[in-house]
Amino acid sequence: MIIHQPEMLKRDGNCIIYAKIEMNQPRDNFPEYLWYRVPERFAQHLSLQSDSFLIPGLIGGMHFKEEVEVHGTLSPKLAYNLNEYQHLLNFRMSKDVTPVEIKYAHLKALQAKPSGVGTTFSGGVDSLFTIWKHLPQNQPIMDYRITHALFIHGFDILNKDKGRYQKLYPSYRDALKEINIELIPLETNLVSLIIPRMKLSHFYGPILAGSVHIFGNLFKKFFIPSSSDYTKIRQWTSSSDPTSDPLLSSENLDIIHHGAATRRVEKVEAICDWELAQTHLRVCVPDHPEKYSQNCSRCEKCLRTMIPLYALGKLDQFKTFEKPLTSNHESLWWIRKFNPKRGFVKEIFSFTRKVKPDLVPWLRIAALAGHVRYRFVNLIPKPVQTWLIRFGYFDNPDKRKNAFEDPLLIEFIKSKGH
């Protein structure tokens, strides 16, 4: 695999930074270019180092066991750490990735003095908690107070779902502006490296870290919100945790994994009285995003968030759920999307026993019936599941053609002679 020198184009008020990815052997559904698109007003913060392309691109090389050759300039600190990083990912996910040799054309630290402190922001529990913990009233150390946040289009919101992203962005931007945080919109196709070959839940870390490095002239510190606490990290394999994320830092950028010391139900409790969270919480990734402005209230992520909020007596204050729980028996909706492998069941039960014990019997019924349904669904043969897709079942929008790609942008890049 060759990762060519990154280049920049400008079009329609946006900066497009891209690099050609050349594989030793042709690979189906593998991107020919990796790209980031950012409004031109943020141009002074962008970097043409190869850091932001090698970090995610390396996952492709490791998956296909191809040596990686980097033609652009790379951070020496990052280059040094990537050996350890590769072995760490291989230790955790050996069926998907294998360490490979990396050849560097130029090793040189970016000549910049960034001053911003950032985090990713999706409107979810993890990112809201990270911002909450770094507000002036909660974080006494000024160097760790967040100044900027990245809202990534092409991560949990598909590239083709522009309408949903464009609806959410101004709402999030204005809300964060009130707490002196600037929200930066970023669009990318990095996820097309991962899906459909690997699980995004295992390999999302390099996507976030690569997106951070494109702003090499802005961030001196960047928090990646945890999606698992330390208890789950022992059981759940992922590319993003307190051990792996810091290895993707550079001389100028300190990447920090934040929030693993706090369980998800505890994060929900921490932000439940925060007006910004009550107005903007978004946890849902619906199959049909055009039907819902933010949260469908019936998927697994919605229910595992609503249950602790309902137990706390706070759910009625959250305005983003289409059909919030209003009584104990409505928690039986959990049966439909119950997933014991998500790892949140035990903490939800433990938390509910403390704050609303009369809800526990209903959750037990939901969990028992949900287990039965889960096992039954997983017994359906794959050919039958494929046939049922035509009726709307077992359809995964992430795996549709160009789910994480913009074909028109690729044609524009090619038309420039690259």
N, C-alpha and C positions, 0 to 999 in steps of 0.2 A: 504494500500500500504506500502510495506517495501522497503526502499532504502538501499541496503547492503553496507558494507565497500568497498570503491574503491580499486582496485588492479591494478598493472602494469605488462604488458608483453612486451617483446621486440622481434621484428621480422623484418627481411629484412631491417635493418637500421632505423626502426621506434619504437617509444614508443607508446604503446596502454594502455590508462588508461580507465577502465571500471567499472561499478557497475551493479549488478543484480537488476532488478525491479520486485518485487513480488506483484501481485495484489490480493486482497481478493477474487475477482471473476474473472474468465477468461474474457478477452476483445479481441474482434476481431481486428486484425491488430495492436495490441499494442506491442511495443518492449519489449523483454525479458531482454535485456541489453541496457544500454546507454554507448556510448564509444566515445573517442577522439583519433585520431591518429596524431602524430607529429614526424617529423624527430628526430632521436636520438641525434643530435647535440644540441637540445634545452632541453635535459633531465634535466639539472641543474635548469631550470626555472619552472619545473612542480610541482604541489602540489597534495597530496593524501587526502586532506580534502574533505569533502562531499559537500562543498558549490557549486561546479560546477555541481553537480548532483541533489541536492535538488531544486535549483532555477528553472530549466526547469521541473524536475519531479513533482514538486508541482502543476503545471498546470494540469497534468494528474489526480492527486488526487482530485483537486478542481472540475475538470470536471465530474468525476465519483462519487464525494462526498464520497471519502474514506479517513479516517484518515491516516496520513502519519507518519511512524516510521523510523527514521534515525539511522542507526547502526554505522555510521562513526563519525568523529569529525567535529564539525561545529563552525563557528565564532559566538561568543555571540552577537556581534553587528548585524549581519545578522539575527540571530534567533529572536532578539528583533524586528527588523524592519519588519519581514515577516507578523506579525499580521496586521500592518497597510497596508502593500502591498496587502494582500489578500482582505481586505475590499475595497481598492481602485479599484482593478480589478473587484470585484463583483458589485460595484457601477456603473462601466462603462459597464460591459458585463455580466449582471446578468443571461442571458439565457444560458451562456456557463460555468460559474464558480461560485462556492459557497465556502465561507471560511470553512476550515476544521481544526481540531486539529492536531498539529505537536508534536510528542514525540522525544526527543533528548537523545541519549545515552551519548554523550560527547560534552561539550561546552568548547572550548578553542581556543584562537586566534592563528593563524599561527605564528610560531616563524621565522620571516623572515624580512629582511630590503630591500625591493625592491626599485629600483631607476628609472625604466623605465616609460615612458609616452607613451601610446598607443592609437590606434583607430582601428576600423574595416575598411577594404578597399576592395571595390568591383570594383573600376574603375568608379563608378557612380558619379552623380552630388553632392550628399550629402557628400560622403566620400572625394571626391576631394576638396570640399569647406572647410571641417573641417581641412584637412591637410594644405591647402593654408593659412588658418587663423592662423595656429600655426607654420609656418615657421619663422626663425629668423627675417626676414625683416618685418614680420607682427605681431609678438608676442614678445614684449620686456621683458616679465617675463620668465626667463629661465626655471623655474620649470614647465611651461606649454607648452614647445616646444616638439613636438612629436618625439620620438626616434624609435618607432616600430609600425608596423601595422599588423593586422591579415587578411589573405585572406582565407575565410572559404569555403571549398568544402563540399557540402551537405546543403547549404543554398539557394542561388539563382541559383546555378549550381548543378543539380542533381548528386547524387553519381555515377550513371551509366555514366554520361557524363565526364569521366576522361580525354578523349582526349582534350576537350575544356579547362578544368581547367589546364591541363599540358601545353597547348599552351600559355595560358595567364600568368601563374605564372612567368616564367623566364623574360617575357617582363616587367611585373609590378615590379618584384624584381630589375631588372637592372635600371629601371627608378627611383624608390624610393631610390636606393643606391646613385644616383647622388645628392640627396638632404639630404643625411645622415640619411635616415630612413631604418631600416632593416625590410623586409617583411617576415613574418612567415607563412608558409603553415599549415593549420589545417583542418583535415577531421573529420566529426562527423555525427551521425545519429539522432541528437536531434529533427530535424524537423518531424521525424516519430511519435513523441509524439503528434504533433498538427494535421497534415494532415493524414487522411481525416475527422477528427472529428470537427475541428474548422478552422477558417480562419487564415492563416499565417500572413496576413496583420494586424490582431488584436493581435496576440500573438508572434510576433517575438522578442520582447524585452527580455524575459527570455532565448531565444536561444543565443543571443549575450552576455548577461551578464554571462551565464553559461560558455561560451567559454572563457571569460576573466579570470574567477576565476581559470581555470585549470592552468594558468600561475601565480600562487600565489607568486612565488619567483622572478617575473620580474616586474610587474606593480605596481606602487604606485598611478598613475592616469590613467584613461582610459576614452576617449571620445566616446560616442555613437552618431553618426551623426543623426540629426533629419530628419525625412521624412515628417514632417508636421510643418508648422509655427503656431504661436499662434492663428491666425484666424481660421485655420483648426482644431486645437485642441479642440476648442469649439464645433465643429460639428462632428468630427471623433473620434470614440472610438478606443483606442489602448493601448497596454501594455507598450509602450515606449514613454515617454515624460519627461519634466523637473521635474514633480512631482514624477513619479514612478521610474525611473531609479536610482536616488541616494539612494533609499531605499534598493537597492541590493549591497550597498557598505559593506566593512568589516573594521576591525581595520587597516589593511595595505593597503587597496585598496579604492580609492575614485573614484566612477563612476559618470561621468558628462555627462549630455545630452547637446549636442551642436548644435546650428544653428537654434533654433526655432524662433529667433528674425528676421530671414531673409527668405523672400519668395523664392520659387524655381527659379522663373525667375531672381531674384536678385542674387542668387547663380550662375546661368548660366552666368550672366553678369560679376560677379566678377572673374570667372576663364576663360573667353573667350579669353584672351590674353596670357594665361599661356601655354607654349609649351608642358609641360607634359600632360595637359588636352587635348590639341589639338591632341596629338598623341595616347592617351590611354583611352579617354572617352568611357565607356561602360554602356549603359542604358538598353539594350535590353535583354529580356528573351524569346527567340524564341521558338516556338513549335518544330522546327526542327533545333537544334543548329548545327548539322553537316553541314548545308548549309551556315552558316554565321560565319565569324571570330569574329565579335564583334556586329555590329548593323544592323538589317535588313532594317531599314529606313521606314518601313510601319506599324509597330505596334503602339499602343497608346503611349507607353513610348518614342519611337523614335520620333514620330511626335511632342509630347509636348515639347521635347528638341530641335528638329531642328527648330521649328517655331521661338522661341526667338533668336536663333543663326542666323537664316536667316534674321530676322528683324534687328539685329545688324550689318549685313553685315560681319559676322565672320564665317558662316557655311563652306565656301570653304576652310578655314584653318584647319578644323577638318577632319582628315584622316580616321576615323573609321566608317563612314556611307557608306553603300553600294550604296545607291541611294539618295544623298542629294538633297534637294529642290534647284532649280535653277531659279524659277520664281514664281510670286505671285499665278498664277492659280494652280501650283502644290500643294499648300496647301490644295486643295480639296481632297487629299488623306486622310485627317483627317476624312472624312466621314466614311470610311470603319471601323475604330476602335474608333470612337468618343464615349466617355463615360462621360456623365455629372456628374456621381457620384464620379469621381476621385477628383473633387474639384479644378482643375487647370484652368478651362475655364475662370473664371472671371479675374484672374491675368494675363493670357495670353492676353486677350483683352485689359486690362488696360495698360499693358506694351507696346503692339504693337501700341496703339494710340499715345504713347509718342515718340517712336523711328522710326516707319514706318507706318504712318497713311494710306498710299495707299494700305496696305495689309489688312486692317480691313474689307472692303467689301467682300473680298474673304473668310475671316474667318467667316463672318456672314453666307454666303451661306453654308460653310462647317458645321457650328454648327447647322443650321436649318435642313439641309438634314441629318446630323448625328443624331439629336434628333429623326427624323422620323424613321430612320433605327434602332436605339437603341430600340425604343418602339416596333417596329415590331418584332425584334428578340426575345425580352422578352415575346412576346405573344405566341411564339411557344411552344406547350405543352411539358412537360418533356419527355413523351414517344417518341415523335417525335425527340426530341433532342438526346435521347439515340440511336435511330435507325440511326440517321445521323452521329454518331461517326464512323461508319464503312466506311464512305466516307471522313473522315478527319475533319468533323465539330464538334464543341462542345467537342472535345477531350481535356482533361486536363492532360498533362504529369505528373503533380505533384501527381495525384491520381492513377497512374499505380503501380502495385505491385513492391515493393522494390525500388521505386523511390528515397527514402532517406535512403536506407539501403544497406549494403554490406553483403550478405548471407555468402560468404566465410570467412569473418572476424568473423562472429558469430559462424560458425562451428569451427574455430580455437580456439576461447575463450572456447567453450564447450569442445573441445578436451583436454584442460588443466585441466579438472576436476572441472570446475566451473559451 
